[in-house]
């Protein structure tokens, strides 16, 4: 968790970042197959034919093949946007105007101690149903972020820049029959339910963890038999068979 502050006009609201998502992936190390020792990576210069220390490295941008401009850490630090340790609000917008693909990573912003300013700002977000657009720096990287009321807390999400978004053109529409549409609608009704995230599990990671336990106990990992799905080329037939499942 990291500390920062929301800049709401001239009001300063201390907050703590709490990441909403944690990485659930199993971490593996690379080992030498022969002796099972861990592999270490060293920075090696092909020109000088030697291993290079961290202190001897600079960052470079290749503007032409083999031609670089270099930057020191100090130079890059001087280029950073002055938004460190603060979340500067620049506007309030309707949430309906924000497409879902702009959202990147989310945090719950809590207050380190009881704060009238935090409670006031939270109530403003709740009553106006507006989203605060702000700018900040996280881990030395500049972001625009969105803040909104969420279940008694402030939910802050970093967003992608417009130039990072790549939406392809819509696919050409192909005509379909009324019968095909009716069957597709029936299939949707057949599969309809409610969103219950607690029922969705990372099946791959669960299998990895089970396999690790088996390996520790010396048990073999059996090859899984995958049942092939029957492919039906006719659209109406495939829809009808789907409803039978």
C-alpha positions in Angstrom: 0.0 0.0 0.0 1.2 3.5 -0.8 0.2 6.9 0.5 -0.9 9.9 -1.6 -3.5 12.7 -1.5 -6.4 13.8 -3.6 -6.3 17.5 -4.6 -9.9 18.7 -4.7 -9.6 22.4 -5.5 -7.6 23.7 -2.5 -8.7 20.8 -0.3 -6.1 18.1 0.3 -7.4 14.6 1.1 -4.8 12.0 2.4 -5.5 8.5 1.0 -4.0 5.0 0.9 -3.9 3.0 -2.3 -5.3 -0.5 -2.0 -5.0 -2.6 -5.2 -8.3 -4.3 -6.0 -6.7 -7.2 -7.9 -3.9 -9.5 -6.8 -1.9 -11.8 -9.1 -3.0 -15.4 -8.7 -0.5 -17.0 -11.1 1.9 -19.6 -9.9 5.5 -18.5 -10.1 8.1 -20.9 -11.6 11.9 -20.5 -11.5 14.1 -21.6 -14.4 16.6 -24.4 -13.4 19.5 -26.1 -15.0 18.0 -29.5 -16.1 21.2 -31.3 -15.2 21.7 -30.1 -11.5 18.5 -28.3 -10.8 20.3 -25.1 -9.7 18.6 -21.8 -10.4 19.6 -19.9 -13.6 20.8 -16.3 -13.1 20.7 -13.6 -15.8 23.7 -11.4 -16.3 23.9 -8.2 -18.5 26.5 -8.9 -21.1 28.0 -6.5 -23.7 28.8 -8.1 -27.0 31.1 -5.3 -28.0 33.3 -5.3 -24.9 32.9 -9.0 -24.4 32.2 -8.7 -20.7 29.5 -8.7 -18.0 28.3 -5.1 -17.3 27.5 -3.7 -13.8 24.2 -1.9 -13.2 26.1 1.3 -12.5 27.5 1.3 -16.0 24.1 1.1 -17.8 22.3 4.0 -19.4 18.9 4.0 -21.2 19.0 4.6 -25.0 16.5 5.2 -27.7 17.2 3.8 -31.2 16.2 6.5 -33.6 17.9 4.8 -36.6 19.4 1.4 -37.0 22.3 1.2 -34.6 22.1 4.9 -33.7 21.0 5.8 -30.2 20.4 8.9 -28.0 21.1 8.1 -24.3 19.5 9.4 -21.1 20.8 9.4 -17.6 18.5 8.6 -14.6 18.7 12.3 -13.6 17.6 13.4 -17.1 14.6 11.1 -17.1 13.7 12.2 -13.5 13.6 15.8 -14.8 11.1 14.8 -17.5 8.6 13.4 -15.0 5.3 15.2 -14.7 4.8 17.1 -11.5 2.0 14.9 -10.2 3.9 12.7 -7.7 2.3 12.1 -4.3 -0.9 13.7 -5.4 -4.0 13.0 -7.4 -5.0 16.2 -9.1 -8.7 16.4 -10.2 -9.2 18.2 -13.5 -12.9 17.6 -14.2 -16.1 15.7 -13.4 -17.8 13.7 -16.1 -20.8 11.4 -16.5 -19.8 7.7 -16.2 -21.9 6.8 -19.2 -19.4 8.7 -21.4 -16.5 6.4 -20.6 -16.2 3.2 -22.7 -15.3 0.1 -20.7 -12.1 -0.6 -22.7 -10.4 2.6 -21.2 -10.2 1.0 -17.7 -6.9 -0.5 -16.8 -6.1 -1.2 -13.1 -8.2 -0.4 -10.1 -7.6 0.7 -6.5 -9.7 1.3 -3.5 -8.7 4.6 -1.9 -9.1 4.6 1.9 -8.2 7.3 4.4 -5.4 6.6 6.9 -7.5 8.2 9.7 -11.0 9.7 10.1 -11.3 12.6 7.6 -14.2 15.0 7.1 -12.7 16.0 3.7 -12.7 12.3 2.6 -16.3 11.8 3.7 -17.4 15.0 2.0 -15.7 14.1 -1.3 -17.2 10.6 -1.1 -20.7 12.0 -0.6 -20.2 14.4 -3.5 -19.3 11.5 -5.8 -22.3 9.5 -4.6 -24.9 12.4 -4.9 -23.7 13.8 -8.2 -23.2 10.3 -9.8 -20.2 11.9 -11.6 -16.8 10.4 -12.1 -13.7 12.5 -11.2 -11.0 12.7 -13.9 -7.6 13.2 -12.4 -3.9 13.0 -13.1 -1.2 11.3 -11.0 2.0 9.3 -11.0 2.2 5.7 -9.9 5.6 3.9 -9.7 7.1 6.8 -11.6 4.6 6.4 -14.5 2.2 9.2 -15.4 -1.5 8.3 -15.6 -4.9 9.8 -16.0 -7.3 8.1 -13.5 -11.1 8.0 -12.8 -12.5 8.1 -9.3 -16.1 7.2 -8.4 -18.2 6.2 -5.5 -18.2 2.4 -4.9 -19.9 0.7 -1.9 -18.8 3.3 0.7 -15.3 3.8 -0.8 -13.6 5.7 -3.6 -12.8 3.4 -6.5 -9.9 4.7 -8.6 -9.0 3.2 -12.0 -6.1 4.1 -14.2 -7.1 4.5 -17.8 -5.4 3.9 -21.2 -4.6 6.9 -23.3 -6.5 7.4 -26.6 -3.4 6.6 -28.6 -3.2 3.2 -26.9 -6.7 2.1 -27.9 -7.0 0.1 -31.0 -10.6 -0.6 -32.1 -10.9 -2.5 -35.4 -13.6 -1.7 -37.9 -16.9 -3.4 -37.4 -17.3 -6.7 -39.3 -19.5 -6.7 -42.3 -23.0 -7.8 -41.4 -24.2 -11.1 -43.0 -27.9 -11.7 -43.4 -29.5 -14.3 -41.2 -33.0 -15.8 -41.1 -35.8 -15.2 -38.5 -35.6 -18.8 -37.5 -31.8 -18.5 -36.8 -32.4 -15.4 -34.7 -35.2 -17.1 -32.8 -33.0 -20.1 -32.0 -30.1 -17.9 -31.0 -32.4 -15.9 -28.6 -33.7 -19.2 -27.1 -30.1 -20.3 -26.5 -29.4 -17.0 -24.7 -32.5 -17.6 -22.5 -31.3 -21.2 -21.9 -27.9 -20.0 -20.7 -29.1 -16.9 -18.8 -28.5 -16.5 -15.1 -26.9 -14.0 -12.7 -23.3 -12.8 -12.4 -21.7 -14.7 -9.4 -18.0 -14.1 -9.6 -17.4 -16.4 -6.6 -18.4 -19.4 -8.8 -15.7 -18.6 -11.4 -12.4 -20.2 -10.5 -9.0 -20.2 -12.2 -9.1 -23.8 -13.3 -5.7 -23.8 -14.9 -4.0 -22.4 -11.7 -5.9 -24.8 -9.6 -4.6 -27.7 -11.7 -1.1 -26.3 -11.5 -1.3 -26.2 -7.7 -2.7 -29.8 -7.5 0.1 -31.0 -9.8 2.7 -29.3 -7.6 1.3 -31.2 -4.5 1.4 -34.5 -6.4 5.0 -33.8 -7.5 6.0 -33.1 -3.9 4.4 -36.4 -2.8 6.1 -38.3 -5.7 2.9 -39.0 -7.5 2.8 -39.1 -11.4 1.0 -36.4 -13.5 -1.3 -38.3 -15.8 -1.9 -37.2 -19.3 -5.4 -35.6 -19.7 -7.7 -37.0 -22.3 -9.5 -34.3 -24.2 -12.9 -35.1 -25.7 -13.2 -33.7 -29.2 -16.2 -31.5 -29.9 -18.3 -32.4 -32.8 -18.3 -29.6 -35.4 -21.6 -28.8 -37.0 -21.4 -26.6 -40.1 -25.1 -25.9 -40.6 -26.0 -22.9 -38.3 -29.6 -23.9 -37.6 -28.6 -27.5 -36.8 -25.8 -26.3 -34.4 -28.2 -24.0 -32.6 -30.8 -26.7 -32.2 -28.2 -29.2 -30.9 -26.9 -26.5 -28.5 -30.4 -26.2 -27.0 -30.4 -30.0 -26.3 -27.2 -29.9 -24.2 
